[in-house]
Amino acid sequence: MDSISESRLSQVHPELSRRIHQLADMLSFTIRVTQGLRTYADQNALYAQGRTIPGKIITEAQGGYSMHNFGLAVDVVPMTPAGPDWNDKDPDWQEILAKAPTCGLAEGAAWRTFPDEPHLYPQEVPAAPDDNMRYLFNEGGIEAVWKEVLL
């Protein structure tokens, strides 16, 4: 993976980073991590898109309601010589979705109400944070969440 991906992976839970590296090693192409840890403010700005500011709606989660806010989710994209391949119908995307579970990763593409390709997160954590995770974060920071939620 490139330095952009490595920088983003350095900010997420180490086990998630390890699994994303494992997935990347299994793929027949290169991926880029396009999103990792997000602040609540960053999340709220994305949530505003398509609602109070121009653009397409890209998230249903406000700040504190996305696993990105807790370093427990990343978004990836296949890379080509021309750059990122955003065509989620491309076979590379299907390869990501097929191999992610073998690395202990769940994917947002399976969500029924708001499918989110290429959102990946550890299988043993919930798809969305709960009140306890937000409490832990507010009281002890991201490390408190990581200690409680994932090995």
C-alpha positions as CSV (number, residue, x, y, z in Angstrom):
1,M,0.0,0.0,0.0
2,D,1.1,3.6,-0.5
3,S,2.1,6.1,2.1
4,I,-1.3,7.7,2.1
5,S,-2.9,4.4,3.1
6,E,-0.1,3.7,5.7
7,S,-0.7,7.1,7.2
8,R,-4.4,6.5,7.6
9,L,-3.9,3.0,8.9
10,S,-1.5,4.3,11.6
11,Q,-4.5,6.1,13.2
12,V,-6.9,3.2,13.4
13,H,-7.0,0.3,15.8
14,P,-3.8,-1.8,15.3
15,E,-5.9,-5.0,14.8
16,L,-7.9,-3.4,12.1
17,S,-4.7,-2.2,10.4
18,R,-3.3,-5.7,10.6
19,R,-6.4,-7.1,8.9
20,I,-6.4,-4.5,6.2
21,H,-2.7,-5.3,5.5
22,Q,-3.7,-9.0,5.4
23,L,-6.4,-8.3,2.9
24,A,-4.1,-6.2,0.7
25,D,-1.6,-9.0,0.6
26,M,-4.3,-11.4,-0.7
27,L,-5.7,-9.2,-3.5
28,S,-4.5,-9.3,-7.1
29,F,-4.3,-5.5,-7.2
30,T,-3.4,-2.6,-5.0
31,I,-5.9,-0.8,-2.7
32,R,-5.8,2.6,-1.1
33,V,-7.3,3.4,2.2
34,T,-9.4,6.5,1.4
35,Q,-10.8,7.0,4.9
36,G,-9.8,5.9,8.4
37,L,-10.2,7.8,11.6
38,R,-12.5,10.8,11.5
39,T,-13.2,13.4,14.1
40,Y,-16.8,14.1,15.1
41,A,-16.4,17.4,13.2
42,D,-15.2,15.6,10.0
43,Q,-18.2,13.2,10.3
44,N,-20.7,16.1,10.8
45,A,-19.3,17.8,7.7
46,L,-19.8,14.6,5.7
47,Y,-23.3,14.2,7.1
48,A,-24.2,17.8,6.1
49,Q,-23.3,17.0,2.5
50,G,-26.5,16.7,0.5
51,R,-28.5,18.0,3.4
52,T,-27.4,21.5,4.3
53,I,-24.5,21.9,1.9
54,P,-24.5,20.9,-1.8
55,G,-23.5,17.4,-2.9
56,K,-24.6,13.8,-2.8
57,I,-25.6,12.2,0.5
58,I,-22.7,9.9,1.4
59,T,-23.3,9.0,5.0
60,E,-26.3,8.4,7.3
61,A,-24.1,8.8,10.4
62,Q,-23.6,12.0,12.3
63,G,-20.5,12.5,14.6
64,G,-20.3,9.8,17.2
65,Y,-22.4,7.4,15.2
66,S,-19.8,6.1,12.8
67,M,-17.2,3.5,13.5
68,H,-14.7,5.8,11.7
69,N,-15.0,8.1,14.8
70,F,-13.5,5.4,16.9
71,G,-10.8,4.2,14.5
72,L,-12.7,0.9,13.9
73,A,-13.5,1.3,10.2
74,V,-11.8,2.2,7.0
75,D,-12.9,2.8,3.4
76,V,-10.8,1.4,0.6
77,V,-10.7,1.6,-3.2
78,P,-8.9,-0.4,-5.8
79,M,-6.0,1.4,-7.5
80,T,-5.2,1.3,-11.2
81,P,-2.3,2.9,-13.0
82,A,-4.7,5.8,-13.8
83,G,-5.7,6.2,-10.2
84,P,-8.6,5.1,-7.9
85,D,-11.3,2.8,-9.5
86,W,-14.6,4.1,-8.1
87,N,-16.7,1.7,-10.3
88,D,-18.1,-0.6,-7.7
89,K,-19.3,-2.9,-10.4
90,D,-15.7,-3.7,-11.4
91,P,-14.4,-7.2,-10.6
92,D,-11.8,-5.8,-8.3
93,W,-14.5,-4.6,-5.9
94,Q,-16.1,-8.1,-5.9
95,E,-12.7,-9.5,-5.0
96,I,-12.5,-7.2,-2.0
97,L,-15.9,-8.2,-0.9
98,A,-15.2,-11.9,-1.3
99,K,-11.8,-11.9,0.5
100,A,-12.6,-9.4,3.3
101,P,-14.5,-12.0,5.5
102,T,-11.5,-14.3,5.4
103,C,-9.5,-11.6,7.1
104,G,-12.1,-11.1,9.8
105,L,-13.6,-8.0,8.1
106,A,-17.2,-7.2,7.7
107,E,-18.3,-4.8,4.9
108,G,-20.8,-2.1,4.6
109,A,-21.9,-3.4,1.1
110,A,-24.1,-5.9,2.9
111,W,-26.1,-3.2,4.7
112,R,-29.7,-3.2,3.5
113,T,-30.8,0.3,4.2
114,F,-27.6,2.2,3.1
115,P,-25.1,0.0,1.4
116,D,-21.6,1.4,1.9
117,E,-18.9,0.1,-0.4
118,P,-16.0,0.1,0.5
119,H,-16.5,0.3,4.2
120,L,-14.6,-2.4,6.2
121,Y,-14.6,-3.0,9.9
122,P,-13.8,-5.9,12.3
123,Q,-16.4,-8.6,12.2
124,E,-16.7,-8.8,16.0
125,V,-17.7,-5.2,16.5
126,P,-21.1,-3.8,15.7
127,A,-21.7,-2.0,12.5
128,A,-22.5,1.2,14.4
129,P,-21.3,2.5,17.8
130,D,-23.6,2.3,20.8
131,D,-24.1,4.6,23.7
132,N,-21.4,2.7,25.7
133,M,-18.8,3.4,23.1
134,R,-19.6,7.1,23.0
135,Y,-19.5,7.2,26.8
136,L,-16.1,5.4,26.9
137,F,-14.8,7.8,24.2
138,N,-16.0,10.9,26.1
139,E,-14.5,9.6,29.4
140,G,-11.3,8.0,28.3
141,G,-10.6,8.7,24.6
142,I,-10.2,6.3,21.8
143,E,-7.9,4.1,23.8
144,A,-10.8,3.4,26.3
145,V,-13.0,2.3,23.4
146,W,-10.3,0.1,21.9
147,K,-9.6,-1.6,25.2
148,E,-13.3,-2.4,25.7
149,V,-14.3,-3.3,22.2
150,L,-11.5,-5.2,20.4
151,L,-8.5,-7.2,21.5
